[in-house]
Amino acid sequence: MKVTIIQTNLFWEDREKNLAHFDTLLNKIAEPTDLILLPEMFTTGFSMNPAKVAEQHKTVTYNWLLKKAKEKNAVIAGSVAIKEGNNYFNRLHWAEPNGNSSFYDKRHLFRMASEDEKYTAGKEKLIKQIGNWKIMPLVCYDLRFPVWSRNFKDQKPQYDVLVYVANWPEVRVYPWKQLLIARAIENQCYVIGLNRIGKDGNDYNYSGESLIINPRGEMINQPKANEESIETIALDKDYLEDFRKLFPVGLDADDFELK
């Protein structure tokens, strides 16, 4: 499976400019790919002003994603501020080239920015399939909570690739990298962490430092910090399955349930 990550700056609370920008970036993807990842809140930046920036579910950005997924013949995923009923969600859209779609609402809301006061937490995980790959997408602050991303159930892995789309500030980039590596090792899976670059409307700087990590915890792709980058990399399913057979830690995993 080929995965493309787009590490870029975002225009603060300006959906039209961001969609036009991603139009240009998507057109630069020349080789075939199966999954294209966009950052957290890629139409607005990490805005805590949902009354201003949120859109209704299955409207402008949703339709744009489905159109682009069809054009690129690839799944496209990224999160957007969404209003549904009286609630706002940090919602990751999963748009497929055949017109199907799914979504995941960010479970862990970043209280240090009052995200928990502005948005509603999600309750359900999402695991999707591309070919013989199972992928679980999560959002930013979810990274700090390993129980939510736990892979093994009944001693069997539930997914092969764990994805985090993020707006993770440069000041905390060290834990960003360490936690991504830890998630790959403990879950015996590929981990993809996609982060933005640039400065947002709150004057926070983002250095990107996106990573693709193999099941051993080794970095196999790392775009340059503070630079716009479009990276496409092939993930090896045989490598993943051989490693799980060679080192079957899942057979000794503890079973428990989230409540």
Secondary structure as the mmCIF struct_conf table of DSSP 4:
data_model
#
loop_
_struct_conf.conf_type_id
_struct_conf.id
_struct_conf.beg_label_comp_id
_struct_conf.beg_label_asym_id
_struct_conf.beg_label_seq_id
_struct_conf.end_label_comp_id
_struct_conf.end_label_asym_id
_struct_conf.end_label_seq_id
STRN STRN1 LYS A 2 GLN A 7
TURN_TY1_P TURN_TY1_P1 TRP A 12 GLU A 13
HELX_RH_AL_P HELX_RH_AL_P1 ARG A 15 ASN A 27
TURN_TY1_P TURN_TY1_P2 LYS A 28 LYS A 28
BEND BEND1 GLU A 31 GLU A 31
BEND BEND2 ASP A 34 ASP A 34
STRN STRN2 LEU A 35 LEU A 37
TURN_TY1_P TURN_TY1_P3 GLU A 40 THR A 44
BEND BEND3 PHE A 46 PHE A 46
BEND BEND4 MET A 48 MET A 48
HELX_RH_AL_P HELX_RH_AL_P2 PRO A 50 VAL A 53
STRN STRN3 GLU A 55 GLN A 56
TURN_TY1_P TURN_TY1_P4 HIS A 57 LYS A 58
BEND BEND5 THR A 59 THR A 59
HELX_RH_AL_P HELX_RH_AL_P3 VAL A 60 LYS A 72
TURN_TY1_P TURN_TY1_P5 ASN A 73 ASN A 73
BEND BEND6 ALA A 74 ALA A 74
STRN STRN4 VAL A 75 GLU A 84
TURN_TY1_P TURN_TY1_P6 GLY A 85 ASN A 86
STRN STRN5 ASN A 87 ALA A 95
TURN_TY1_P TURN_TY1_P7 PRO A 97 ASN A 98
BEND BEND7 GLY A 99 GLY A 99
STRN STRN6 SER A 101 ASP A 105
BEND BEND8 ARG A 107 HIS A 108
HELX_RH_3T_P HELX_RH_3T_P1 ARG A 111 ALA A 113
TURN_TY1_P TURN_TY1_P8 SER A 114 SER A 114
HELX_RH_AL_P HELX_RH_AL_P4 GLU A 115 LYS A 118
BEND BEND9 TYR A 119 TYR A 119
STRN STRN7 LYS A 128 ILE A 130
TURN_TY1_P TURN_TY1_P9 GLY A 131 ASN A 132
STRN STRN8 TRP A 133 VAL A 139
HELX_RH_3T_P HELX_RH_3T_P2 CYS A 140 ARG A 144
TURN_TY1_P TURN_TY1_P10 PRO A 146 SER A 149
STRN STRN9 PHE A 152 LYS A 153
TURN_TY1_P TURN_TY1_P11 ASP A 154 GLN A 155
STRN STRN10 LYS A 156 PRO A 157
BEND BEND10 GLN A 158 GLN A 158
BEND BEND11 ASP A 160 ASP A 160
STRN STRN11 VAL A 161 ALA A 166
HELX_RH_3T_P HELX_RH_3T_P3 GLU A 170 ARG A 172
HELX_RH_AL_P HELX_RH_AL_P5 VAL A 173 ASN A 187
TURN_TY1_P TURN_TY1_P12 GLN A 188 GLN A 188
BEND BEND12 CYS A 189 CYS A 189
STRN STRN12 TYR A 190 ASN A 195
STRN STRN13 ILE A 197 LYS A 199
TURN_TY1_P TURN_TY1_P13 GLY A 201 ASN A 202
STRN STRN14 ASN A 205 SER A 207
STRN STRN15 LEU A 211 ILE A 213
TURN_TY1_P TURN_TY1_P14 PRO A 215 ARG A 216
BEND BEND13 GLY A 217 GLY A 217
STRN STRN16 MET A 219 ASN A 221
HELX_LH_PP_P HELX_LH_PP_P1 PRO A 223 LYS A 224
TURN_TY1_P TURN_TY1_P15 ALA A 225 ASN A 226
BEND BEND14 GLU A 227 GLU A 227
STRN STRN17 SER A 229 ALA A 234
HELX_RH_AL_P HELX_RH_AL_P6 LYS A 237 LEU A 246
BEND BEND15 PHE A 247 PHE A 247
HELX_RH_3T_P HELX_RH_3T_P4 VAL A 249 ASP A 252
HELX_LH_PP_P HELX_LH_PP_P2 ALA A 253 ASP A 255
#
